[in-house]
Amino acid sequence: MGNTQKRLQVAVVGLGRLGQACALALLDESELALAGIVRRPASAHAALGRLQRTPVVSHVRDLPKVDVALVCVPAPDVSWVAHDLLQAGIPVVECARLKRGDRAVHDEELAGAARKCKTPAILGAGWDPGVLPLLNAAFNTLIPRGHTVQHEHPGIALHHSAAVAHVPGIKDALEGEVLDRNGSPQRYVYVELQPGAHFETVRAHISADPLFAGEAVQVFEMDTLGELEDGNHEGIVVERMATAAAGTHASLVLEARFDACDFAARVMLDAARRVVSLPAGAHPYSLASTIA
């Protein structure tokens, strides 16, 4: 017999970039189903493309059944929208990006509302807030005596590099430079390789080049450099380095190019699968303990 478990009915509240990413991701889910989209009355007209058959309403009560709601409205509106959903007894997932102090007040208010309404909610279930702080915490755990440097959008200052064009195996390269907290240069080199070239060999050549003497160099392989020049994607580099007093030279580097809304949508869907099994009250997002 096949799996007869009913899919959770998920409403998407708001249809900006994040809402669209969540709604489209739900269409491909096996455990979750897109119950409908909630928009402001002035915008409550039919969606387009793959979402054209999805119900679009001006209030969640107009949908026949909702097990979970994903709050995808602008950050200033998240709190009151989430309050309304919790008062209706609907579990909530949100990922509002707020300043640290505002985030603390926001979380405390929603926690109180979730307890009062005896309904669960998962807060900060996105990329940032969400997964990025968890990755930073893991880096800090692995290298407790050290410092972290984070550069967002590393591709903005990248330029095509002739400095590494002579290295065998490189088809094209982009290079950028930032200063670390001590004012020392840190270079980032992104390379597209010739067929058959080996990345580790290319990286060793670049690191040993006299042009980079005395500078820290990070080399990353890309399938195509067009990925870095796509304005719809974001970039981040996070480095955690042990201090000299730690007695080791451990370091960790996270380099990523991604669409922030796509990442946030995947995290929100992960939270949606789990929120209905949680006790009443607000819960900070955490990574799933098991991976299917």
N, C-alpha and C positions, 0 to 999 in steps of 0.2 A: 504493500500500500504506500501511496505517496505521502508527503508531508502535508497534513491537513491543518496545521497551525495557521491561524488567521494573521495576516499582516497588520501591524500597528498603523492606524490611520493618522497621518501627520499633516497638520496645517502649516503653511508658510505664511507668516504675517509680514507683509512688505514685499515689494517686487523690484527693488533696486538690484545692483550687481550681485550682492550677497543673496538676496531672495531668489533671483533667477538661478544662481549656482546651486542653491539648495533644492529648488523645485526640479531642475533638470536631473540632478543626482538622484532624487527620489524615484524618478521614472525608471531607473535601472536597478532599483533595489529589490531584493527577494524577501526581506524581512519587514520592510516598511513600504507604505503606500502613500501617495500624495492625495490627501483628502480634499484639498482645495487651497486657494490663495485668497488671503484677506487683504484688501486694499482700502484706501480712503474712498468715501462715496464718490468723489469727483473722478477717481481713477478706476472705479470698479467696472471696467469693461473687459471684454474677452482678451485673454493673452494670445500671443502669436506663436508661430512655429510649432515646436513639439508640445507646447503647453496649451494649444488652442482648444483642446477638448477638456481642459481642467476647469472645474467650477471656480469662478471668481466672484467673491461676495464682499460686502462692506462691513460685515460683522461675523465673528466666528460662530455665533449661534445660528447663522443661516446655513451652516454645513450640517449634513445629517449625523455625522459621527466624527469626533476628533479625540484621539488618545493622547496626542502630544502636540504642542505648538512650538515652532521655531520662530523666535522673535528676530526679524531681519530689518527692522526700521532704523532710522538714523539714531545715533547714540543718545541725543537728548530726549528722545521719545521712548526709549526702551523701558524705563522704570514704570511709567504709567500704563503702558501697553501690557507689560508683564503682570502688573497688579490686577488689571481687569481679567486676564486669563486665569490667574490663580483664584480669583474670587468666583470664577465660573467652574472651579474644580478641575482645570486642565493643566497637567504638568507642563513645565516650561523649560526651554533651553535657550540661552542667550549668550552673546559674546561681545557686548558693547565695549568699545575701545575708549577708555576714559583716563584722565590723569590719576595718578596714584591716590591722592586724597579723595577725589571724587569717586573713584572706584570703591574705596573702603566704605564710604557713606552709602553708595548704591547697593553694595552687597549686603550691608547691615539692614537696609530698608526692605530689600527683597526677602532676606532671611526671615524677618519678622512677619512679612505678609504670607510667606509659604507656611510658616508654623501656624499662624492664625487661621489660614484657609485649609490646613491639614492636607496640603498638596505638595508633592516634591518638585524641585527645580534644580537644574544644573547651571551654574553661573560661570562665565568666563570660558565657554567651550568654543574656542576658535584657535587661530594661529597665535595672536598676541592681543589680548590675554588668551591663554590656553597652552598650546604645546611649547612655544618658545621659552616661557619661564621654566617649564619642566626640564627642558634640555639644558638651560643654564644651571638649574639646580643640580642636575646630574654631573655637569662639568665641575661644579664647585665641590661636589662630594668626592669625585675622583682626584681632584687636585685642590685640597683644602687650603694649602698655603701658596697662594698665587694671586694673579690679577687677570681680569677679563677685559678684552677690548672688543667692541662691537661696531662694525661699519655697516650702515644700511645703504642700499642702492649702490653697490660697488661698481656697477656698470656705467654710471653717469659720466665719470671722467676717463673712461677707457678710450684708448686710441690704437689704431693699427700700428704694430710695432715692427720696425726694421731691425731692432737690436737683436732679435732672436731668429731672424729670417735665415741666417746661415746655418742654423742647427739642423742636421740631417733628420728627416722624418716630419718636419713641420710644414703643413700646407699654408696655414695663416695663423696669426696670433694677435691678440688684443692685450694691451698692457695698461695698468693703472698704478698710481702710487698714492699712499696716504701716510700720514705721520702718526706714530703711536703716541701714547700719553707722555712719553719722554722726549718727543720731538724727533725721534729717529725714523728714517724712511722705511716703509713696508711696501714691497712691490707685490702685485698680483698679476700673474701672467696666465691667460686663458689660451689654450692652443687647440687648433684643429689639425689632426694628424694626416699624413699621407697614408694610403692603403699599405698595410703590412708593417707600419712603424710601431715601435713598442714605447708606451708612455713612460715607463720607469727609466728607460735609456734617455729619452728626450729630457725628462725632468733632471736627471743627473747632469746632462750637458749644460742645461740652463743654470743650475745651481752652482756649477763650477766655473762659469764664464767670468772672466776678469771684470766685465762691465758691471757685474753685480757684487763686486768685492765689498765687503763691509756692510752689506744690506741684507735684510731678511727678505726672502723670496718665497712666495707660495705659488705653485704651479697647478693648474686645474685643466683637465681634459674635457672638451666639449665635442659633441657629435657635429655640430655646426655652430659657427660663431654668430649666425643669425639669431640664435636663441638669446644671446646677450643684447642684441640690438633691437629686440622686440619691446616696444614701449609699454605693452600691456602686462609685462611681468616685473616683479620686484626682485631685489637681490639683497643678500645679507651675508656677511662673514662674521663669525663669532670665534674669537681665539681666547683660550684659557692657558696661561703659562705659569709654571711654578716659579716662585721667587728663588733667588740664590740661596737664601737661608734654609730652603727646604731640602737642600742637599741633592736634588735630582734635577734633571733637565726635561721633565715631562711637559708635554704640551698637547692640546686638543684643538682641532680646527673644524668648524662647521661652515661649509660654503654651500649656498643654495640659491637657485633661481626658480621662481615659482609665481603662480597667480594667487595672491593672498585670499581672494574670495573663494577660489576652488579649494584651497587648503582649509579655510574656515568652514566651508560647507561639509567637507568630509568629517571634520571634528564634530560639528553639530549633529550629523547623522549618527556618529558613534555614540554621542551622548543621548540621542533620542532612543536608541535601542535599550539603554540602561536605566533611564530616568524613571520609567514606570515601575521598576522593581525596587526603587529606593524608598526609605521611610519619608514621611512628610517633613518638609523643611528644605532649606537651600544647601546645596552641596557644591564645592569647588570642583572644576573638571579635573579628572585624573585619567591617565592612560589606562586602557583596558588591561586587566591582569593576564589575560590569555589572548592569543592570536589564533584565529581559525585557520 
